[in-house]
């Protein structure tokens, strides 16, 4: 499919592709679900199997205790480099849990994406709060003490997710790699403080 560059300056490229597909096949049934991918590091994957994926407020105390235990022998230095980031995320809108639409983004964190399988942001934030500029020492210890996982779960989806999936396929048909296509087409899921029930989880994949 050839796309006029002028057109997707007016509407998003994925919306244009979605419209062209609908012209051929008709409007789809939008009562659909999709698989979302949540990247994390943990020393207890069993907790996800019993409690699901929890919001930030529910995991903060446990992670803070873990960070403080890893900080033994690390001396504070300077200010928390994440203080501004913490303030910007101190909102009910930032409770998560979060996930991404394409597994490649969770695995390879292309572009400006954060690598949650390397270190969850909340660990960096709390490590900075405890030891300031020496946070990297705690992050390294956390990395050594945990394992990376991609947790996949089912959730309702709609027009936007379907359109982005078509964009992903179109990009690969145009010669982009799956990682490049995923970076272009990705969007994020925010559960806004509601835990992902274990019954919705379809896989727990350790990243080797």
Order of alpha helices (4+ residues) and beta strands (2+ residues): alpha-alpha-beta-alpha-alpha-alpha-beta-alpha-alpha-alpha-beta-alpha-alpha-beta-beta
